[in-house]
Structure formats: C-alpha cells, structure tokens
Amino acid sequence: MSALTFLRHVLPRLAVIAIVLALLELMFRHGLWEPVTRPESNAGQSVRLKNAINALGAEKLDFITLGDSRAVYGIEHQRVADAAKTAGFTHANLSLAGTHWLTIDAVVDWIAAHDKNLKGALIATNVNSFTFDGNGAYELGMATPFLATWDSERMKRSVPFDLGEFGTYGVYSALFLAREDIQDLLRQPRARLREKRAYAGQGAAPLTFSVKVAGNACAVPHSSIAACAAAVTSGNNDTERAMINQCKAELGTTKQRLDWRNWAVPGAIPHLEALAKTRQAELRAMPVAKPLLVVMMPVPSLRRDELTPQGLEEYSLSVLKPLVDDGTIVLYDFTHFFDKTEGGECSAFWDLYHQNTLGQARLTDVLLPIIQRELYARAGNQNAANAAR
C-alpha cells in the first residue's frame, strides 16, 4: 500500500474509529452503560445502590453506613434505620460486599456532593482492611459509578496499572472496564433482561435491607484451617460446605502467613508506613461531619490466628489512634466480640468472614446504643445549639 493510498483511504477511517471510541469512552465515564449494567456484577451493585439513593432522595440522608460484606451481614440495618427514624433522622445502609477504601471514598464524595446536610457516617471496617491500600481490580467496577470525575491517579493507588493484567486497564478506560459486561449482554440478552426485571421496582428498600443467614458451621472442626479443610459436610448443609471450601482455598495462606510484627520499626515494612499516612489523611479529609463513628467488625479467631498477617491488629489500631486523639473519629473495637460466645464463637458466624443471624442480632444489640449516642444524640444536640443561636 502506497503512502498516498494510506493517507486518502485508511487514515480517515482510523480517525473516525478513534473519534467514535473517544466519544464512547466519554459517555461510558458519564454513566451511559449504567441502565443496562448486569445488576449482580460489581458495577451493578453500585448502580442499584445509586438507584435506591435516588429513589429516596440523596438530600434526605442524615446518616450513612459504609462497609464491606462484614457490614452487610453483620448489622441489622432495619433496626438502625428504625432507631434513626425515632430520633427524627434518616440512616441508610450503603455497605456493599467487596467494598474497600476506594469505594468508600467514592461513595462518600458522591453523597456529600448531593447532600449538603449529611450529618455523620458509620464506617464498619475490620483489621484485614488495613493490609493493603487496594483489594483487587474488581473494585474499579464498584467505585466508578460513584465517581463524579475520572480519577486515574486515585484509582491507580488502589489498583496499580499492570500491562500484563487486563483487569487493571480500567484505571484508564471506562469502556475497557465494561468490556466483560458488554460481552455478557451480547451473549445472553434475555438473561440480562430477566435479571433487570428481578431487581426492578425496589425503590429505596435496599437502603435498610439486612441480609440474614440462619445457619452456622459449628459442625466443622475449628481447631485449625487444615482440620476445617479436611472435613466432610454432615449432609446437605450449605453453610458447612461454604466454610470447608473457604478453608481449602486458604490452606496456602497458612503456609505463607505474613509476619508484620515489626511494623513499628522505621523502614521495615514501607507499604504499611505509606498506608498509615494515606488512611489517616483520607479519613481526616472525608466531607462528613466529625467525628466519624468507626467500628472494627468482629473477625473469627480462626482467621485471625492463621490467616491474618501477624501484627496487623496492633498496626491497624495504631493507624486509627491519632485520629481518635485529634477528634476525627470515635472508635469502637469489636474484633474479639465473639471470642467467648456461649456455645462457641462458631455459633455467631456462618463462614470464615460473616456473622449469621444470631451474630448479627447480638452485635446490633450492643452497637445500636452506640450509634444512638455517638450519631443521633450528638446531631440532636448540635441542632438544638444551632436553633438557640
């Protein structure tokens, strides 16, 4: 092909393709794909949450709960919402399974931009959330529906770009981030339509919904991850099967458990030093009334003793202590809450991560008065002080 032919015929076509892709990228960054996003995908979870907030009216939110699946399963959100209503406020649960700090930052910023009257927030976190800045490329899909502007630099801090990992390309391209969802829709359009219909008409209900699992895995050995992994379910028990499968998946981690007990030694673990400064700066800068209510959610001892990096619990509390001291947060640590539970700690959990209905109720019994005192009463006092001026 001659250079003249290329310039006359090929180059204009390439230019048109580039322009079309650029326009699609711009539209995808501004939510073009959200109406058809698969509801159960990572991005779809966030889109459903946005729809619920819009159904209620973002400007009507007084308090919000943020957290990952431990918050989803660990707190009775309807009881929290009812207590808030009694106090004259609206409290919405915005926790999502898989949430890490990138999503928390995006959700808080989005809510604050839509609700200038947001009075406070409960951040339900846990020691394992202080292991690394990011938690995987999947979180890009969860965070981006809440991003007002595309922030590749912030996204790269949680999901470092890797030329060999396609999942990380989403830090630069919304179109690329949606590629698998687009492919899935093209392959199974009817399935997508059925799924969309299943979630239609929910309104604001997801903002107070509490996920409940009645069973526990106490029949599975809890002496070690290895013993758990070697167990066999006693019949057709889904919770036992889930626990055993998790233990099998984590066996390799027990053999390579990280030792971070020297985290306080300068230069010993550089990424933890950087993470502490980042987390502290972000919590101080959150556009929500201070102090924030930070709750360290319960973690089963089997996970803490064999899977969590050694020293991580002490490190995570050291990150939060300066924020307690300067009034940025109020901290309540429930990491060991179920250690001495009657009937065994296992009676409060249904797997290595999540509380069951019993554990959810017991934690909420203790947590609810704290929420009422630290959020609702404080806000009520502030309202009364403002009215008296």
C-alpha positions in Angstrom: 0.0 0.0 0.0 1.4 3.4 -1.0 1.6 6.2 1.4 -0.8 8.2 -0.7 -3.4 5.4 -0.5 -3.0 5.2 3.2 -3.5 8.9 3.7 -6.6 9.0 1.4 -8.4 5.9 2.4 -7.1 4.3 5.6 -6.2 7.2 7.8 -9.7 8.9 7.6 -11.3 5.6 8.6 -8.9 5.2 11.5 -9.7 8.8 12.5 -13.4 8.0 12.5 -12.9 4.9 14.6 -10.7 6.9 17.1 -13.4 9.6 17.4 -16.2 7.1 17.9 -14.1 5.3 20.6 -13.3 8.6 22.3 -17.0 9.6 22.3 -18.0 6.2 23.7 -15.3 6.5 26.4 -16.6 9.9 27.4 -20.2 8.6 27.5 -19.3 5.5 29.5 -17.4 7.6 32.0 -20.7 9.6 32.5 -22.9 6.6 33.1 -24.1 5.7 29.6 -23.9 1.9 30.4 -25.4 2.1 33.9 -29.1 1.4 32.8 -28.1 -1.9 31.2 -25.3 -3.0 33.6 -25.8 -6.5 34.9 -27.4 -6.0 38.4 -25.4 -8.7 40.1 -22.0 -7.5 38.7 -19.6 -5.4 40.8 -20.7 -2.3 38.9 -24.3 -3.4 39.0 -24.3 -3.5 42.8 -23.2 0.2 42.9 -25.8 1.2 40.2 -28.5 -0.5 42.2 -27.4 1.4 45.3 -27.4 4.7 43.4 -30.9 4.0 42.2 -32.1 3.3 45.7 -30.5 6.6 46.9 -32.1 8.5 44.1 -35.5 6.8 44.9 -35.2 8.1 48.5 -33.6 11.4 47.5 -29.9 11.8 48.3 -30.6 15.1 50.0 -32.8 13.3 52.6 -29.9 11.3 54.0 -28.8 12.3 57.5 -26.5 9.3 58.3 -24.9 6.6 56.3 -23.3 3.2 57.0 -20.3 2.3 54.8 -18.5 -1.1 54.8 -17.9 -4.4 53.0 -19.8 -7.7 53.3 -19.0 -7.9 57.0 -21.2 -4.9 57.4 -23.8 -6.3 55.0 -24.1 -9.5 57.1 -23.1 -8.1 60.5 -25.6 -5.4 61.3 -29.4 -5.3 61.4 -29.8 -2.3 59.2 -33.5 -2.1 59.5 -33.2 -1.8 63.3 -30.7 1.0 62.8 -33.0 2.8 60.3 -35.9 2.4 62.8 -33.9 3.9 65.6 -32.9 6.8 63.4 -36.5 7.5 62.4 -37.5 7.5 66.1 -34.8 10.2 66.6 -36.1 12.2 63.7 -33.3 11.2 61.2 -32.8 9.0 58.1 -30.0 6.5 58.3 -29.2 4.5 55.1 -27.0 1.4 54.7 -24.6 1.9 51.8 -22.4 -1.0 52.6 -21.6 -3.4 49.6 -20.0 -6.8 49.5 -16.4 -6.3 48.3 -16.1 -2.7 49.4 -12.6 -1.4 50.1 -11.3 2.1 50.7 -11.5 3.2 47.0 -15.3 2.5 47.0 -15.7 4.1 50.4 -14.0 7.3 49.2 -16.1 7.4 46.0 -19.4 6.8 47.8 -18.7 9.4 50.5 -17.7 12.0 47.9 -20.8 11.3 45.8 -23.2 11.5 48.7 -21.6 14.7 50.0 -21.9 16.3 46.6 -25.7 15.5 46.6 -26.4 16.1 50.2 -25.0 19.2 51.9 -26.9 18.2 55.2 -25.2 14.9 55.7 -24.7 14.7 59.5 -22.5 11.7 60.0 -21.3 8.3 59.0 -20.6 4.9 60.5 -17.6 3.2 58.8 -17.7 -0.6 59.6 -14.3 -1.8 58.8 -12.0 -4.6 60.2 -8.3 -5.4 60.8 -8.0 -7.1 57.4 -8.9 -3.8 55.6 -5.6 -2.4 56.7 -3.5 -5.0 54.9 -3.0 -3.2 51.6 -4.4 0.0 50.0 -6.3 -2.0 47.4 -8.2 -5.2 47.4 -8.2 -6.2 43.7 -9.1 -4.8 40.3 -12.7 -5.8 40.7 -13.2 -2.8 42.9 -12.8 -0.5 40.0 -16.3 -1.6 38.8 -17.7 -0.9 42.2 -16.2 2.6 42.7 -16.6 4.1 39.2 -20.4 4.5 39.2 -19.9 6.9 42.1 -17.0 8.9 40.6 -18.0 12.4 39.6 -14.8 12.8 37.6 -12.5 10.1 36.3 -9.6 10.0 38.7 -7.0 7.6 37.3 -4.3 8.6 39.9 -6.6 7.8 42.8 -7.7 4.5 41.2 -4.0 3.5 40.5 -3.2 3.8 44.2 -5.7 1.0 44.9 -5.3 -0.8 41.6 -1.7 -0.3 40.2 -1.7 -0.5 36.5 0.0 -3.7 35.2 0.5 -4.1 31.4 0.1 -7.9 31.8 -3.2 -7.7 33.8 -6.2 -6.7 31.7 -8.2 -6.1 34.9 -6.0 -3.1 35.7 -6.6 -1.3 32.4 -9.9 0.0 33.8 -7.9 2.7 35.7 -7.6 4.5 32.3 -10.7 3.4 30.4 -14.4 3.1 31.4 -15.1 1.4 28.1 -12.5 -1.2 28.8 -13.8 -1.6 32.3 -17.2 -2.5 30.9 -15.9 -4.9 28.2 -16.9 -8.2 30.0 -20.3 -6.8 30.8 -20.8 -5.8 27.2 -19.8 -9.2 26.0 -22.1 -10.9 28.5 -25.1 -8.8 27.3 -24.3 -9.7 23.7 -24.1 -13.4 24.5 -27.2 -13.6 26.9 -29.5 -10.6 26.3 -32.6 -12.5 27.6 -30.8 -13.5 30.8 -29.9 -9.8 31.3 -33.5 -8.7 30.8 -34.7 -11.3 33.3 -32.1 -10.2 35.8 -33.0 -6.5 35.3 -36.7 -7.3 35.9 -35.9 -9.2 39.1 -34.4 -6.1 40.6 -36.8 -3.5 39.2 -39.2 -1.6 41.4 -37.1 -1.9 44.6 -37.2 1.8 45.3 -35.3 2.7 48.4 -35.7 -0.7 50.1 -32.1 -1.7 49.7 -31.0 1.1 52.0 -32.4 -0.7 55.0 -32.2 -4.3 53.9 -30.5 -6.8 56.2 -29.0 -10.0 54.8 -29.7 -12.9 57.1 -28.2 -16.4 57.2 -29.6 -18.6 59.9 -27.2 -21.5 59.9 -23.7 -21.9 61.4 -20.7 -24.1 60.7 -20.1 -25.3 64.2 -20.1 -29.0 63.0 -16.9 -28.2 61.0 -13.7 -28.5 63.0 -12.3 -25.1 64.2 -9.0 -26.3 65.7 -7.2 -25.2 62.5 -7.6 -24.3 58.9 -6.2 -27.7 57.9 -8.7 -29.6 60.0 -11.5 -27.5 58.6 -10.3 -28.1 55.0 -10.2 -31.9 55.6 -13.7 -32.0 57.0 -16.7 -33.5 55.2 -20.2 -31.9 55.4 -22.7 -33.7 57.6 -25.4 -34.0 55.0 -26.7 -31.2 52.6 -25.5 -28.2 54.7 -24.7 -25.1 52.6 -23.0 -23.2 55.5 -20.7 -26.2 56.3 -19.9 -26.6 52.7 -19.1 -22.9 52.3 -16.8 -23.0 55.4 -14.9 -26.1 54.2 -14.4 -24.6 50.7 -13.1 -21.4 52.2 -10.6 -23.3 54.4 -9.5 -25.3 51.4 -8.9 -22.1 49.4 -6.9 -20.6 52.3 -4.6 -23.5 53.0 -1.8 -22.0 51.0 -2.1 -18.8 53.0 -1.4 -20.6 56.3 1.9 -21.8 54.9 2.9 -18.4 53.8 1.4 -16.3 56.6 3.0 -12.8 56.6 4.8 -11.6 59.7 4.4 -7.9 60.2 5.2 -7.7 63.9 8.0 -5.3 63.3 5.7 -2.8 61.6 6.7 -0.1 64.0 10.4 -0.3 63.0 11.1 2.6 60.5 11.7 1.2 57.0 10.8 -2.4 58.0 7.6 -2.6 56.0 7.4 0.5 53.7 4.0 -0.1 52.3 2.5 -0.1 55.8 4.1 3.2 56.7 2.7 4.8 53.5 -0.7 3.2 54.0 -1.0 4.6 57.6 -0.4 8.2 56.3 -2.8 7.7 53.4 -5.6 6.3 55.5 -5.2 9.0 58.1 -5.2 11.8 55.5 -8.3 10.4 53.8 -10.3 9.9 57.0 -9.5 13.5 58.1 -10.5 14.8 54.6 -13.8 13.0 54.3 -16.5 15.5 53.6 -18.7 14.3 56.5 -19.2 15.8 60.0 -16.7 14.7 62.5 -16.2 12.7 64.5 -16.8 9.7 62.3 -18.0 6.6 64.0 -15.5 3.8 63.1 -16.4 0.3 64.2 -13.9 -2.6 63.9 -16.1 -5.5 63.0 -15.7 -9.0 64.5 -13.2 -11.4 62.9 -13.3 -15.1 63.7 -10.3 -16.2 65.7 -9.5 -19.0 63.2 -8.9 -16.3 60.6 -7.0 -14.0 63.0 -4.8 -16.8 64.3 -3.8 -18.5 61.0 -4.5 -16.1 58.1 -4.3 -12.5 59.1 -0.7 -11.2 59.0 0.9 -11.3 62.4 1.0 -7.8 64.0 -1.8 -6.5 61.7 -4.3 -6.0 64.5 -1.8 -3.8 66.5 -0.9 -2.0 63.4 -4.5 -1.1 62.4 -5.2 0.3 65.8 -2.0 2.3 65.7 -3.2 3.9 62.4 -6.5 4.9 64.0 -5.2 6.1 67.4 -4.1 9.5 66.2 -7.5 10.0 64.6 -9.1 9.3 67.9 -6.8 11.6 69.7 -7.5 14.6 67.3 -11.3 14.0 67.3 -11.5 12.8 63.7 -13.1 9.5 64.7 -14.7 7.7 67.6 -13.5 4.2 67.6 -15.2 1.0 68.9 -13.3 -2.2 68.5 -15.4 -5.4 68.3 -12.7 -7.6 66.7 -12.8 -10.1 69.6 -16.5 -9.6 70.3 -17.5 -13.3 69.8 -14.4 -14.9 71.2 -16.2 -16.1 74.4 -19.6 -16.6 72.9 -21.7 -19.2 74.7 -21.9 -22.3 72.5 -18.7 -21.4 70.9 -17.6 -18.5 68.7 -18.7 -20.5 65.6 -22.4 -20.1 66.6 -22.2 -16.4 65.6 -20.7 -17.0 62.1 -21.6 -18.9 59.1 -18.2 -18.9 57.5 -14.7 -17.5 57.9 -15.9 -14.0 57.4 -19.5 -13.3 58.1 -21.9 -13.3 61.0 -25.1 -15.3 60.9 -28.5 -14.1 62.1 -27.5 -14.8 65.8 -24.2 -12.9 65.5 -25.9 -10.1 63.6 -28.5 -9.6 66.3 -26.0 -9.8 69.2 -23.7 -7.2 67.7 -26.6 -4.9 66.8 -27.9 -5.1 70.4 -24.6 -3.6 71.6 -23.9 -1.4 68.6 -27.3 0.3 68.4 -27.0 2.3 71.7 -23.5 3.4 70.5 -25.0 4.7 67.2 -27.8 6.5 69.0 -25.3 8.2 71.4 -22.4 9.0 69.0 -24.5 9.9 65.9 -28.2 10.8 66.7 -27.8 12.3 70.1 -24.7 14.3 69.0 -26.6 15.6 66.0 -29.7 16.4 68.0 -27.6 18.4 70.5 -26.0 20.3 67.6 -29.4 21.1 66.1 -30.6 22.4 69.4 -27.4 24.5 69.8 -27.9 25.9 66.3 -31.5 26.7 67.0 -30.6 28.6 70.2 -28.2 31.0 68.3 
